[in-house]
Amino acid sequence: MSIYEYDEEEHIRMEREDAFVEGRIEGRIEGVVHTARKFNATEKEIIKQLMQEFAIDEVKAKEFLDAVE
């Protein structure tokens, strides 16, 4: 097979793997948010922790924080 040929099965496997990893990261973020709230951390403290632990910017951290119930 040429490197220029499309391998649908490989593409699907890679997409599934990427989705799995993304889901695990989002689950970890939810865990951090729930734990921080349990210990009465402020929104600012939670955002700072998310930024440090997951190497995301402030806007993305705020979006995750707002999405977690």
C-alpha positions as a LaTeX table, in Angstrom:
\begin{tabular}{lrrr}
\hline
Residue & $x$ (\AA) & $y$ (\AA) & $z$ (\AA) \\
\hline
Met1 & 0.00 & 0.00 & 0.00 \\
Ser2 & 1.28 & 3.43 & $-0.93$ \\
Ile3 & 1.61 & 6.08 & 1.78 \\
Tyr4 & $-0.85$ & 8.10 & $-0.26$ \\
Glu5 & $-3.60$ & 5.48 & $-0.10$ \\
Tyr6 & $-6.44$ & 6.00 & 2.34 \\
Asp7 & $-6.83$ & 3.30 & 4.98 \\
Glu8 & $-10.37$ & 3.67 & 6.31 \\
Glu9 & $-9.97$ & 1.10 & 9.09 \\
Glu10 & $-6.80$ & 2.80 & 10.36 \\
His11 & $-8.49$ & 6.19 & 10.19 \\
Ile12 & $-11.47$ & 4.93 & 12.22 \\
Arg13 & $-9.14$ & 3.33 & 14.78 \\
Met14 & $-7.20$ & 6.57 & 15.17 \\
Glu15 & $-10.40$ & 8.63 & 15.52 \\
Arg16 & $-11.70$ & 6.23 & 18.18 \\
Glu17 & $-8.40$ & 6.40 & 20.06 \\
Asp18 & $-8.38$ & 10.21 & 19.94 \\
Ala19 & $-11.96$ & 10.34 & 21.25 \\
Phe20 & $-11.07$ & 7.95 & 24.06 \\
Val21 & $-8.10$ & 10.07 & 25.15 \\
Glu22 & $-10.15$ & 13.26 & 24.94 \\
Gly23 & $-12.89$ & 11.69 & 27.06 \\
Arg24 & $-10.41$ & 10.60 & 29.71 \\
Ile25 & $-8.97$ & 14.11 & 29.92 \\
Glu26 & $-12.43$ & 15.64 & 30.25 \\
Gly27 & $-13.22$ & 13.12 & 32.99 \\
Arg28 & $-10.07$ & 14.07 & 34.87 \\
Ile29 & $-10.98$ & 17.75 & 34.56 \\
Glu30 & $-14.43$ & 17.04 & 35.99 \\
Gly31 & $-12.80$ & 15.22 & 38.88 \\
Val32 & $-10.52$ & 18.15 & 39.64 \\
Val33 & $-13.45$ & 20.57 & 39.54 \\
His34 & $-15.65$ & 18.41 & 41.80 \\
Thr35 & $-12.83$ & 17.91 & 44.30 \\
Ala36 & $-11.93$ & 21.60 & 44.33 \\
Arg37 & $-15.57$ & 22.54 & 44.92 \\
Lys38 & $-15.79$ & 20.01 & 47.73 \\
Phe39 & $-12.93$ & 21.86 & 49.45 \\
Asn40 & $-14.57$ & 25.25 & 48.78 \\
Ala41 & $-11.99$ & 26.48 & 46.28 \\
Thr42 & $-12.86$ & 29.72 & 44.55 \\
Glu43 & $-13.59$ & 29.85 & 40.84 \\
Lys44 & $-10.30$ & 31.66 & 40.32 \\
Glu45 & $-8.38$ & 28.94 & 42.19 \\
Ile46 & $-10.06$ & 26.19 & 40.19 \\
Ile47 & $-9.28$ & 27.90 & 36.89 \\
Lys48 & $-5.66$ & 28.35 & 37.93 \\
Gln49 & $-5.41$ & 24.65 & 38.86 \\
Leu50 & $-6.94$ & 23.55 & 35.55 \\
Met51 & $-4.55$ & 25.77 & 33.64 \\
Gln52 & $-1.53$ & 24.33 & 35.44 \\
Glu53 & $-2.55$ & 20.68 & 35.48 \\
Phe54 & $-3.87$ & 20.43 & 31.91 \\
Ala55 & $-1.81$ & 23.12 & 30.14 \\
Ile56 & $-4.87$ & 24.97 & 28.87 \\
Asp57 & $-5.54$ & 28.68 & 28.64 \\
Glu58 & $-7.82$ & 30.64 & 30.94 \\
Val59 & $-10.70$ & 30.79 & 28.46 \\
Lys60 & $-10.72$ & 27.00 & 27.98 \\
Ala61 & $-10.42$ & 26.42 & 31.74 \\
Lys62 & $-13.43$ & 28.70 & 32.33 \\
Glu63 & $-15.41$ & 26.82 & 29.67 \\
Phe64 & $-14.68$ & 23.51 & 31.38 \\
Leu65 & $-15.54$ & 24.95 & 34.77 \\
Asp66 & $-18.86$ & 26.29 & 33.52 \\
Ala67 & $-19.69$ & 22.96 & 31.85 \\
Val68 & $-19.23$ & 20.92 & 35.04 \\
Glu69 & $-22.35$ & 20.89 & 37.20 \\
\hline
\end{tabular}
